[in-house]
Every structure is written in C-alpha cells, then in structure tokens.
Amino acid sequence: MPTLTEKIDSREWTTGDRPAVTLNYLLAGVSDDLTAKALLESSTASSYNGLERESIQFEPVWVDTGANDGLWDCRVRYVAPEQKEPEVGESSFSFDTGGGTQHITQSLATVGSYAASGTAPNFGGAIGVTHDNVEGVDITVPVYAFSETHYLADSFVTPAYRGTLFNLTGKVNNGSFKGLAAGECLFLGASGSKRGTDDWEISYRFAASPNRTGISVGPITVASKKGGVYLWVRYADEEDAGSSTLVKKPVAAYVERVYEEGNFAALGIGT
C-alpha cells in the first residue's frame, strides 16, 4: 500500500510580497508517475495556514515496475493568494468618529462660581466674558467622518456626472442618506482616477453631525437645529442684581443655514 511521509525539517519558508512554504515528502509503494501525482493531489491539503496550493513536483528515487513499487521525492508548494484588483460594482468603506472642533460661547450649565469678595456675577452660562466681549471656548463635538470608494464603469462617469459631483460638493443631504437624517450629512467632495480604459476608482468623502432639538441657551430654548446649520448667540448688557454688576447675558439665539441642500441620490452610490 502506498505511504506518504513528510520529511523531518521539511518546511521551507520564503517571505516577501507573496509568502510561501514548500513541504517535502517521501512517497513509497508507487511505480508510475500518474499514480504518484494522483496520490499527492488527494493526500495533501489544498491550502495550508492561509496559503493556497500552487504546485506539486516529484521525481523518482528508485522504481520497480515489475513489483509495482518505488520511492519518490515530492515537493508541494503553497503561496499566498494574489491580490485581485476590485471589479466594477465593488466598493469599500472607512470611517472616523474622532470628533471635530466647535467654538461655543454658552455652556450647558454653570456648575460653580466664586468671587474674591461678595457674590460672583451671574453671566447666564456665557463663557469667557470680558468687559466688552464674550470670548467663548473651543470644544470637541461629535463629527462622523466617513468615505466610500466605488469602482464605476467608464460609461457611468460622464462629464455630466463629474459635474454632478462638483455641484453637490459643500451641500447637505435633503433626504435620508446612509442612515443619516436629512440635514445631518455634508458632502466634502470626491476624487477619482481612471483604471485603464474600462472603469474608474472614485472616493467620496462625507462628514456628519447630528440634528438636535430642545437646545438650552441660558434662558432661551432653541426648538430645533439641523446638523449642517450654525447656531450663534446675541448678548446684551444687563445688571446682575446679586453682585450689582453689569454683565453680558444671552438675549437671542439664531439658527443660520450656511450650506445649500442637495439630492445625494444623484451620486449614484446608494442612499
């Protein structure tokens, strides 16, 4: 009966762009090459440690055709799969929730105030109040940045489509998009390059900020604010009775639309 035995210290590793390993065997009890090949194919694995079987090589040490016996020196090589180029219709996705920076002039709440003598003036949550200004502070706010890379047919990426990308850059979504409500997603633009003559690789970049409701600005409540709009506060001088000091207090809040809206379905990458 044929027997296949791996040699001691048989595994020969190579590294590089495509790691590989060669396993060395001795095959006994076979006298012809076709039988040897068939036994090697059926008795060795098609993959090894994430590598794919690439080739089987063997040569006789000795054979006795009359007795249907022999000994063969065998080598089975496994290599890392080749990296395939993405095909038309495929895509990839990446994201970052590291947050962005926003300058605010109003706190959520004043949790303590202290004075050298008497009572500290009550500024109603205003931050960094000076004699004639409210300086505010930069804080980290939720910003969901993400990008998608799509591989599109050359027939799809027409001059008109590239114009659509240009026109939608710097706009916020006017409808639901990628799980985000209308007004939460800003299109930062796209970059693309042609691969050969048949298709394009295009990366689309977005930044998202949540819509909010019931925002407190001192004594003022802002009913709602979309993620892509800007909120600012107007201050006026007012006497603080507790400290008998003239202070700046929020007297009005404004929600400003600073980005136009656009239909992101026109990007052609799904919604």
N, C-alpha and C positions, 0 to 999 in steps of 0.2 A: 504494500500500500504506500502511495506517495506520502512524504512528510516534508513540511516546510518549517524550517528553523531559523529564527533570527540570530545573526552572529553577535557575539559579545562586542560591546562598544561599536555597534553598527551604525549609529545615527550620526550623520554628517550634516551639521547646520551651516547655512550661509545666511548672511544678513544683507541689508540694502533696501532698495525700493520695493523689492518683492522677496521677502524672507522665504527660505526653502529648507527642506530637510530630505536627505536620502537615507532610506532604510535598506540594509544589506541582509540578504537571506541565503541559505543553502536549501535547495530543493532536491530531494533524493527520491529514487524509485520511479523515474521517468526517463524514457529513452528518445522521445522525439520533441521537437521544438513547439509544435502546435499544441500538444497536450500540456507542455510546460507553461506556455502563455495562458492557456485557458485556466489552469490551476492557479496561477499567480493573480489573474483578474478576479477570480471568485474567492480567493483566500485572503486577499489584502483589502483593507478598507478603502472606500472611495475618497475619504477625507481623513485628515489627521491634525488635531489641535488647531482647527480653523483653516488649515491649508487643504488645497484640492489636489487629488492625484493627477499628475501631469504625464508621467511616462513609466513604462515598465521595460527594463532591459535585462537580458540574461544571456549567458554563454556557457557551453558545456565544460565541465572539468574532466569528465570521462563519461562515455555512454557504452552500453552493451545492448545493441538492438535485438540480438538473439534472445537474450534473457529479459528483454523489456525493462532494463534497469539503467540507472545513470545518476550523475550528480551534476547540479547546475549552480553556477554563481549568479545571483539575482540582485537587482537593484530597483527599488521602487521610489520614485521621486515625487514629493509633494511641494507645491508652491502656493503662495498667497494669491487669491483671485485678482485678476486685473481690474483696476478701477474703470468703470464704464462711464462714458460721458452721458449726462442726463439727456433724455429724449424729449421731443416736442410734447407738450402737455404735462410734463412733470414740474414740480415746484419744491421749494424749500422755505423754511420759516425760522426766524430768530427774533428774540425779544429781550428787553431790558426794563426792569422796573426800578431802576436806581433813583428815580425822582428828579425833579427839576427845581429851580430856584425861583421864588416869587418875592417881590418886595411888598411888605404889608405895613400899614400904618395903624392898624387896630388889632388888639389882642382878642382872644376868645373870652378871657376873663382876667381881671386884676386880682391876684391871689394874696397880695401883700403890699403895703405902702408904709414908709417910715420917714419921719422928719426929725431934723436936728432938734427942733423945739416946736411945740404946738402940734397941729394936725397937718399931715401931708395933703397937698392939693389933690382933688379927685379929677382926673382927666378923662374919665369915662372910657377907659380902655385904650386911649391914644398912646402910642409908643414913641419915645424919644422926643418929647415935647420941649421945644426951646422957647425963647421969648416971642419969636415971630414965625415959628415953623413946627411941623410935625415930621421928624426925620424918618421914623419907621425902622424896620429891620428886614434883612433878607432871611427867608426860611426855606426849608426843603418841603416841597409839596408833591403829591402823587402825580407822576407822569409815566405813562406806559408807552415806551418807545418800542416799535417792532418793525420788522422789514420782511418782505417776501420776495423771493427770486423765482421768476417763472420763465419757462422756455417756450417761446411762441413761434409759430410758423411765419415765414417771411411774408406770406400773403396777408397776414393779420396786421403786421407792423407797417402800416402805410403812412405816408406823410400826414394824412388826416388824423390817424391815431396818435402819432407823435405830437401833433398839435393839441389833441385832447389832453395828453399828459401835461403839456405846458400850461394849458388853460386851467386845469384842476389843481395845479401846484399852488399851495398857500390858501386853499379853501378847506372848509369843514364840511362834514357829511350832512346832507339834508334828509337822510333816512338811515335806517339801521344798517350797520356795516361791521362785519367781523365780530359780532356780539356786542357792539357799542351802539348806544342810542344816538339819535340824531343830535348833532351839535357837540359830540364828545371827541371826534377824531379829526385831526388836522393832517392833510396830505403834504408831506415835506418835499415831494418830488421823486423822480425816477432817473435811473441811469442804465444805459443798455449798450450792448455791443453785438455785432453780428457774428455768428459762428459759421464760417464757410459761406455757403451760398443759400442754405436752406432755412435757417432759423436764427432767432435772437435770444440772448440771455438778458433779461431786464429785471432790475431790483427796484422795488417800490418801498419807500420809507414813510412811516407814519408816527405821530405822537398823539396820545390820548390823555384827556383829563376829564374827570367825572362831572356830570351835571349835579347841581346841588339845589336844595330848597331850604327855606326857613333859616337863612343866614342872619345871625345877630351881629349888628354893628353898633355897639353901645346900646342906646335906647331904640335903635332903628332895626326893623326886621325886613330883610330883602326876601321877597316871596320866592323867587327862583333865579338861578343863574346857570346858563349852559357852560360846559367846559371850555368852549372856544371863545367866550366873551370876557370882557375886562370889567372888574369892579373897582371903583375908586370912591373915596370918601371926601366930602367937603367939611371943613372945620370952621368954627367961628369962636370969637372970644365970648366968654361967659364968666360971671363971677361965681366962684365956689364959696358957698356960704360957710362951709365948715372951716375953711382956712382963710377966708376973706382975701382970696387971691383971684386975680384974673387968669383964667385958664382957657385952653382950646378944647372944645367939645365937638363931637360929630353931630352935624345938624342935617346932613343929607347924604344919601348913598346913590350912586349912579351905576347902572349896568350898561356897558357900551359894547356894541357889536363892532369888532375890528377886523373880522375875516368874512369874506363872502362865502355863501354856501354853494355846494356843488353836488351833482349826482355821481357818486362813486361807482355806480354800476357801469358807467362808461369806461372804467379802467379795464373791464373785461377779465377780472381775476376773481370774480365771485363776490358775494356780499354776505 
